Amino acid sequence: MVFYVKQGKMPATRHTYENKGKLLREELLGEESFEGSYSLLYHRNEPTRIKSIIEVEKKVPRFEFQKIHKLIDTAKVERGGNYINGRVPIVGNDNLIISVSKPSSETDLFFRHGVRDQLIFVHKGGGKFICTQGEIDFGTGDYILVPKGTLYKLQNLRNSVLLMVESRDSISIPQRYLNKYGQIKEGVPYYSRDIRPPILKSAKYGKGNYEVYVDFDDKYIVETREDHPFDLEGWDGYLYPFAINVRQMMPIVGKVHQPPPVHETFSTKSFMVGTFLPRKFDFHEKAVPISYYHSNVDTDEFLYYASGNFMSRKGISEGSITLHVRGMVHGPQPGSIERSIGKESTDEIAVMVESYDRLGMSQEAKTLENKNYMMTWYE
Ligand SMILES: [Fe+2]
């Protein structure tokens, strides 16, 4: 649930019609059967009208659990594919896939994830997210949260570098950030005003052959439709994709070092996504500004370093990923604590995924690995 949005034309009362000669086709797009967040979409055409359906093979990512910490350099991922087939899986498990995408081509194909919410972090570039419920212009530093079932396409991608989190569990604003009315509380890194829902443009008509790739994890189902999928006259409700930019977020800082949960941005049942933002360091006169050593025995910790100076880690640059596994302590490398003392601020931006389920590494990630990473704590 985000907040109520209403755009375009619709009958004054749900499940009724206004003009028998020009019926709108009402679709409920909802989570948790009829009990969760939902929106009511008013199509010009029947959304069930599909001319043909075929199955298309998909390369299924495989992940191998790790027993030591890993450093992966995604700057080496070559640009290729489009926003659908260009995803390069890096880390994941059955529930969660984290990929890097650097599309080299545009496509007219539409996309819908059949079984996963998607969270797209725009590391570089920008473009237009166009979905049934409208359009969102996006740029560097945006998160775009796309609920499963959202039919969309990405266009005008300008040398974009995207980090994509795909989850079978619903991704949402952390429950603890909401008051009993569903409004985002004070004391939280962002506010309702920072959230950008899609803006509905005029409905698209015209017959054609519109192909929608539906991702079912093991295969794509490709629907061909003769009516344009973006045919909404109006919609209202609480379930829709939205964007929020890290520059709008306010970091929480303390007198001494704050743990990662204060940087939480989104949550699911099995993992949380946090954002490390540019911030002032701790203001205790003897504060150690960087992290202490930690053994988090129930979580694996993924970090994607987007920009800035990553003071606590050696050998890290933009696009680096660290995977710190449970069962093994980690923390600052030799000399980092000494170098950090007296520093007043950081300009780093990094995306964290802390997972209660174990995270594995893909075959693709193995080719990007720095095999010397474990020894950086000994040098
Ligand atoms: Fe950590």
Residues whose N, C-alpha, C, O or C-beta is under 5 A from the ligand:
A	BS01	LIG	E301
